[in-house]
Amino acid sequence: MEKFKEASVLFLIQIILYGLLCINYRAVALANYHESAITDFLIASMNFFVIRKIAQNNDAFHQWAGYVLGSVVGSYVGIYLSVILNN
């Protein structure tokens, strides 16, 4: 159960993180400085905590699964949100 919880936390964090990355890409492409700076700050902060969480555990498969699946879902969500935010 603990492994599922860790994988779920990484899954949710990666959805948010990859969503922010997609929003950030569009903000940079549109030269939206403030949106880019805010998303850069959030991306860097979240990456710090993800790296820290993964580094504290030796059993990595469940973490990898949550990380990768969250990244894929986050890209879909981020592309959708970036279109809504910038249209």
Beta strands, then each sheet from edge to edge (+ up, - down):
end
